């Protein structure tokens, strides 16, 4: 991974931690998480073998389900827990990729 890849990994790690911390307090119809997930999918397709694609796409589907809210509160709670678990896994993989690159 070159300097640009390392910088992108660092920026995405910071954004992932920010989203994981602020997502429980954020309104469900906020569009900022969708921009984050757009960048995450671009990163996933640019640098291979850093992130698990299944975890990324589960997080994207959870964000889309939360954005277009048509579920009751119990299902929203379960989807938020699933998204938080995916964000924690993504941040862990990004941090380990940065440590290995240094």
Backbone as JSON Lines, residues from 0, in Angstrom:
{"i":0,"aa":"X","n":[0.85,-1.16,0.0],"ca":[0.0,0.0,0.0],"c":[0.9,1.23,0.0]}
{"i":1,"aa":"X","n":[0.64,2.14,-0.92],"ca":[1.45,3.34,-1.02],"c":[0.98,4.43,-0.08]}
{"i":2,"aa":"X","n":[1.55,5.62,-0.29],"ca":[1.21,6.74,0.58],"c":[-0.25,7.15,0.44]}
{"i":3,"aa":"X","n":[-0.76,7.14,-0.78],"ca":[-2.16,7.53,-0.99],"c":[-3.09,6.5,-0.35]}
{"i":4,"aa":"X","n":[-2.77,5.23,-0.47],"ca":[-3.57,4.2,0.16],"c":[-3.55,4.31,1.67]}
{"i":5,"aa":"X","n":[-2.38,4.63,2.21],"ca":[-2.28,4.79,3.67],"c":[-3.06,6.01,4.14]}
{"i":6,"aa":"X","n":[-3.0,7.09,3.38],"ca":[-3.77,8.29,3.73],"c":[-5.27,8.04,3.62]}
{"i":7,"aa":"X","n":[-5.69,7.32,2.6],"ca":[-7.11,6.98,2.45],"c":[-7.56,6.06,3.58]}
{"i":8,"aa":"X","n":[-6.71,5.13,3.98],"ca":[-7.05,4.24,5.08],"c":[-7.19,5.01,6.39]}
{"i":9,"aa":"X","n":[-6.3,5.95,6.61],"ca":[-6.39,6.77,7.83],"c":[-7.66,7.61,7.83]}
{"i":10,"aa":"X","n":[-7.96,8.26,6.72],"ca":[-9.17,9.08,6.63],"c":[-10.43,8.26,6.8]}
{"i":11,"aa":"X","n":[-10.44,7.08,6.22],"ca":[-11.61,6.21,6.36],"c":[-11.74,5.66,7.77]}
{"i":12,"aa":"X","n":[-10.62,5.42,8.44],"ca":[-10.66,4.98,9.84],"c":[-11.25,6.06,10.73]}
{"i":13,"aa":"X","n":[-10.82,7.29,10.52],"ca":[-11.36,8.4,11.32],"c":[-12.85,8.56,11.05]}
{"i":14,"aa":"X","n":[-13.26,8.47,9.79],"ca":[-14.68,8.6,9.45],"c":[-15.5,7.45,10.02]}
{"i":15,"aa":"X","n":[-14.93,6.25,10.05],"ca":[-15.64,5.1,10.59],"c":[-15.86,5.24,12.08]}
{"i":16,"aa":"X","n":[-14.84,5.66,12.79],"ca":[-14.97,5.85,14.24],"c":[-15.96,6.99,14.52]}
{"i":17,"aa":"X","n":[-15.89,8.06,13.73],"ca":[-16.84,9.17,13.91],"c":[-18.28,8.7,13.69]}
{"i":18,"aa":"X","n":[-18.5,7.91,12.65],"ca":[-19.85,7.43,12.37],"c":[-20.33,6.46,13.45]}
{"i":19,"aa":"X","n":[-19.45,5.6,13.93],"ca":[-19.84,4.65,14.98],"c":[-20.21,5.37,16.28]}
{"i":20,"aa":"X","n":[-19.55,6.49,16.56],"ca":[-19.83,7.22,17.79],"c":[-21.09,8.06,17.65]}
{"i":21,"aa":"X","n":[-21.29,8.7,16.5],"ca":[-22.4,9.63,16.36],"c":[-23.67,8.99,15.82]}
{"i":22,"aa":"X","n":[-23.6,7.79,15.29],"ca":[-24.79,7.18,14.67],"c":[-25.94,6.94,15.65]}
{"i":23,"aa":"X","n":[-25.72,6.53,16.9],"ca":[-26.87,6.35,17.8],"c":[-27.62,7.64,18.11]}
{"i":24,"aa":"X","n":[-26.94,8.79,18.08],"ca":[-27.6,10.06,18.37],"c":[-28.1,10.75,17.11]}
{"i":25,"aa":"X","n":[-27.72,10.26,15.95],"ca":[-28.06,10.89,14.69],"c":[-29.5,10.57,14.29]}
{"i":26,"aa":"X","n":[-30.15,11.51,13.62],"ca":[-31.49,11.25,13.11],"c":[-31.41,10.19,12.02]}
{"i":27,"aa":"X","n":[-32.47,9.41,11.89],"ca":[-32.45,8.32,10.92],"c":[-32.47,8.8,9.48]}
{"i":28,"aa":"X","n":[-33.05,9.97,9.22],"ca":[-33.15,10.45,7.85],"c":[-31.97,11.32,7.43]}
{"i":29,"aa":"X","n":[-30.87,11.27,8.16],"ca":[-29.67,12.01,7.82],"c":[-28.96,11.32,6.66]}
{"i":30,"aa":"X","n":[-28.48,12.11,5.7],"ca":[-27.85,11.54,4.5],"c":[-26.33,11.41,4.59]}
{"i":31,"aa":"X","n":[-25.71,11.95,5.63],"ca":[-24.24,11.88,5.73],"c":[-23.7,10.45,5.78]}
{"i":32,"aa":"X","n":[-24.34,9.52,6.47],"ca":[-23.81,8.15,6.44],"c":[-23.79,7.54,5.04]}
{"i":33,"aa":"X","n":[-24.71,7.95,4.18],"ca":[-24.7,7.41,2.81],"c":[-23.48,7.88,2.03]}
{"i":34,"aa":"X","n":[-23.04,9.13,2.28],"ca":[-21.81,9.61,1.64],"c":[-20.6,8.83,2.16]}
{"i":35,"aa":"X","n":[-20.59,8.53,3.45],"ca":[-19.52,7.71,4.02],"c":[-19.48,6.34,3.35]}
{"i":36,"aa":"X","n":[-20.64,5.72,3.21],"ca":[-20.68,4.38,2.62],"c":[-20.31,4.4,1.15]}
{"i":37,"aa":"X","n":[-20.59,5.5,0.46],"ca":[-20.12,5.64,-0.93],"c":[-18.6,5.62,-0.98]}
{"i":38,"aa":"X","n":[-17.97,6.38,-0.08],"ca":[-16.51,6.36,0.0],"c":[-15.96,5.01,0.42]}
{"i":39,"aa":"X","n":[-16.68,4.33,1.29],"ca":[-16.25,3.01,1.74],"c":[-16.28,1.99,0.6]}
{"i":40,"aa":"X","n":[-17.32,2.04,-0.22],"ca":[-17.42,1.11,-1.35],"c":[-16.35,1.42,-2.4]}
{"i":41,"aa":"X","n":[-16.06,2.7,-2.61],"ca":[-14.97,3.07,-3.54],"c":[-13.64,2.55,-3.0]}
{"i":42,"aa":"X","n":[-13.41,2.7,-1.7],"ca":[-12.19,2.19,-1.07],"c":[-12.11,0.67,-1.2]}
{"i":43,"aa":"X","n":[-13.24,0.0,-0.98],"ca":[-13.29,-1.46,-1.07],"c":[-12.91,-1.93,-2.47]}
{"i":44,"aa":"X","n":[-13.37,-1.23,-3.49],"ca":[-13.07,-1.62,-4.86],"c":[-11.68,-1.18,-5.3]}
{"i":45,"aa":"X","n":[-11.07,-0.22,-4.6],"ca":[-9.74,0.26,-4.97],"c":[-8.63,-0.6,-4.37]}
{"i":46,"aa":"X","n":[-8.75,-0.89,-3.09],"ca":[-7.72,-1.67,-2.4],"c":[-8.31,-3.02,-2.0]}
{"i":47,"aa":"X","n":[-7.84,-4.05,-2.61],"ca":[-8.38,-5.38,-2.34],"c":[-7.71,-5.99,-1.11]}
{"i":48,"aa":"X","n":[-8.38,-6.94,-0.51],"ca":[-7.91,-7.74,0.61],"c":[-7.68,-6.92,1.89]}
{"i":49,"aa":"X","n":[-8.29,-5.76,1.99],"ca":[-8.23,-5.0,3.24],"c":[-9.52,-5.2,4.02]}
{"i":50,"aa":"X","n":[-10.64,-5.07,3.33],"ca":[-11.95,-5.21,3.98],"c":[-12.69,-6.41,3.42]}
{"i":51,"aa":"X","n":[-13.53,-6.98,4.26],"ca":[-14.39,-8.08,3.83],"c":[-15.6,-7.48,3.11]}
{"i":52,"aa":"X","n":[-15.81,-7.82,1.84],"ca":[-16.92,-7.21,1.1],"c":[-18.29,-7.51,1.68]}
{"i":53,"aa":"X","n":[-18.47,-8.69,2.26],"ca":[-19.76,-9.03,2.83],"c":[-20.11,-8.13,4.02]}
{"i":54,"aa":"X","n":[-19.13,-7.82,4.84],"ca":[-19.37,-6.95,5.99],"c":[-19.7,-5.53,5.51]}
{"i":55,"aa":"X","n":[-18.98,-5.07,4.5],"ca":[-19.23,-3.73,3.96],"c":[-20.64,-3.64,3.39]}
{"i":56,"aa":"X","n":[-21.04,-4.63,2.64],"ca":[-22.35,-4.56,2.01],"c":[-23.49,-4.77,3.02]}
{"i":57,"aa":"X","n":[-23.25,-5.52,4.08],"ca":[-24.24,-5.61,5.16],"c":[-24.41,-4.25,5.81]}
{"i":58,"aa":"X","n":[-23.31,-3.54,6.03],"ca":[-23.4,-2.2,6.62],"c":[-24.12,-1.23,5.69]}
{"i":59,"aa":"X","n":[-23.88,-1.34,4.39],"ca":[-24.55,-0.47,3.42],"c":[-26.06,-0.74,3.43]}
{"i":60,"aa":"X","n":[-26.44,-2.0,3.45],"ca":[-27.86,-2.35,3.47],"c":[-28.51,-1.86,4.76]}
{"i":61,"aa":"X","n":[-27.81,-1.98,5.88],"ca":[-28.34,-1.47,7.14],"c":[-28.53,0.04,7.08]}
{"i":62,"aa":"X","n":[-27.57,0.75,6.5],"ca":[-27.7,2.21,6.39],"c":[-28.87,2.59,5.49]}
{"i":63,"aa":"X","n":[-29.07,1.85,4.43],"ca":[-30.2,2.14,3.55],"c":[-31.53,1.83,4.23]}
{"i":64,"aa":"X","n":[-31.58,0.76,5.0],"ca":[-32.8,0.45,5.74],"c":[-33.1,1.51,6.79]}
{"i":65,"aa":"X","n":[-32.07,2.03,7.44],"ca":[-32.28,3.07,8.43],"c":[-32.65,4.4,7.78]}
{"i":66,"aa":"X","n":[-32.09,4.68,6.63],"ca":[-32.37,5.95,5.95],"c":[-33.81,6.03,5.49]}
{"i":67,"aa":"X","n":[-34.29,4.96,4.9],"ca":[-35.67,4.93,4.41],"c":[-36.51,4.16,5.42]}
{"i":68,"aa":"X","n":[-36.79,4.83,6.53],"ca":[-37.39,4.21,7.7],"c":[-38.83,3.77,7.43]}
{"i":69,"aa":"X","n":[-39.05,2.51,7.46],"ca":[-40.38,1.95,7.3],"c":[-40.57,0.77,8.25]}
{"i":70,"aa":"X","n":[-39.78,0.73,9.31],"ca":[-39.8,-0.4,10.23],"c":[-40.23,0.08,11.61]}
{"i":71,"aa":"X","n":[-40.61,-0.88,12.46],"ca":[-40.96,-0.5,13.83],"c":[-39.68,-0.35,14.66]}
{"i":72,"aa":"X","n":[-39.83,0.06,15.9],"ca":[-38.67,0.41,16.72],"c":[-37.78,-0.79,17.06]}
{"i":73,"aa":"X","n":[-38.35,-1.96,17.22],"ca":[-37.53,-3.14,17.54],"c":[-36.63,-3.52,16.38]}
{"i":74,"aa":"X","n":[-37.18,-3.47,15.18],"ca":[-36.37,-3.8,14.01],"c":[-35.3,-2.74,13.79]}
{"i":75,"aa":"X","n":[-35.64,-1.48,14.0],"ca":[-34.65,-0.4,13.88],"c":[-33.52,-0.62,14.88]}
{"i":76,"aa":"X","n":[-33.85,-1.02,16.1],"ca":[-32.82,-1.29,17.11],"c":[-31.89,-2.42,16.66]}
{"i":77,"aa":"X","n":[-32.45,-3.49,16.12],"ca":[-31.63,-4.62,15.66],"c":[-30.76,-4.22,14.47]}
{"i":78,"aa":"X","n":[-31.3,-3.42,13.56],"ca":[-30.52,-2.97,12.4],"c":[-29.39,-2.05,12.85]}
{"i":79,"aa":"X","n":[-29.65,-1.21,13.84],"ca":[-28.59,-0.34,14.36],"c":[-27.48,-1.15,15.03]}
{"i":80,"aa":"X","n":[-27.84,-2.18,15.77],"ca":[-26.84,-3.04,16.4],"c":[-26.01,-3.75,15.34]}
{"i":81,"aa":"X","n":[-26.66,-4.23,14.3],"ca":[-25.95,-4.9,13.21],"c":[-25.01,-3.95,12.5]}
{"i":82,"aa":"X","n":[-25.46,-2.71,12.27],"ca":[-24.6,-1.72,11.61],"c":[-23.43,-1.35,12.5]}
{"i":83,"aa":"X","n":[-23.66,-1.21,13.79],"ca":[-22.58,-0.88,14.71],"c":[-21.54,-1.99,14.75]}
{"i":84,"aa":"X","n":[-21.99,-3.24,14.75],"ca":[-21.04,-4.36,14.7],"c":[-20.23,-4.36,13.42]}
{"i":85,"aa":"X","n":[-20.87,-4.05,12.31],"ca":[-20.15,-3.98,11.03],"c":[-19.15,-2.82,11.04]}
{"i":86,"aa":"X","n":[-19.53,-1.68,11.61],"ca":[-18.61,-0.54,11.68],"c":[-17.41,-0.85,12.59]}
{"i":87,"aa":"X","n":[-17.65,-1.56,13.67],"ca":[-16.53,-1.94,14.54],"c":[-15.58,-2.9,13.84]}
{"i":88,"aa":"X","n":[-16.13,-3.84,13.08],"ca":[-15.29,-4.77,12.32],"c":[-14.5,-4.02,11.24]}
{"i":89,"aa":"X","n":[-15.14,-3.09,10.56],"ca":[-14.46,-2.32,9.52],"c":[-13.35,-1.48,10.12]}
{"i":90,"aa":"X","n":[-13.6,-0.83,11.25],"ca":[-12.55,-0.02,11.87],"c":[-11.39,-0.88,12.35]}
{"i":91,"aa":"X","n":[-11.69,-2.06,12.87],"ca":[-10.62,-2.97,13.3],"c":[-9.75,-3.38,12.12]}
{"i":92,"aa":"X","n":[-10.37,-3.74,11.0],"ca":[-9.6,-4.14,9.82],"c":[-8.78,-2.98,9.25]}
{"i":93,"aa":"X","n":[-9.32,-1.77,9.29],"ca":[-8.58,-0.61,8.79],"c":[-7.39,-0.29,9.69]}
{"i":94,"aa":"X","n":[-7.58,-0.39,10.99],"ca":[-6.47,-0.12,11.92],"c":[-5.37,-1.17,11.75]}
{"i":95,"aa":"X","n":[-5.73,-2.43,11.62],"ca":[-4.7,-3.46,11.42],"c":[-4.0,-3.29,10.07]}
{"i":96,"aa":"X","n":[-4.71,-2.81,9.06],"ca":[-4.07,-2.57,7.76],"c":[-3.06,-1.42,7.87]}
{"i":97,"aa":"X","n":[-3.4,-0.39,8.65],"ca":[-2.45,0.71,8.84],"c":[-1.24,0.27,9.62]}
{"i":98,"aa":"X","n":[-1.44,-0.54,10.65],"ca":[-0.3,-0.99,11.46],"c":[0.63,-1.87,10.63]}
{"i":99,"aa":"X","n":[0.07,-2.72,9.79],"ca":[0.91,-3.57,8.94],"c":[1.64,-2.77,7.88]}
{"i":100,"aa":"X","n":[1.06,-1.67,7.42],"ca":[1.71,-0.86,6.38],"c":[2.85,-0.02,6.94]}
{"i":101,"aa":"X","n":[2.79,0.27,8.24],"ca":[3.84,1.09,8.84],"c":[4.96,0.22,9.24]}
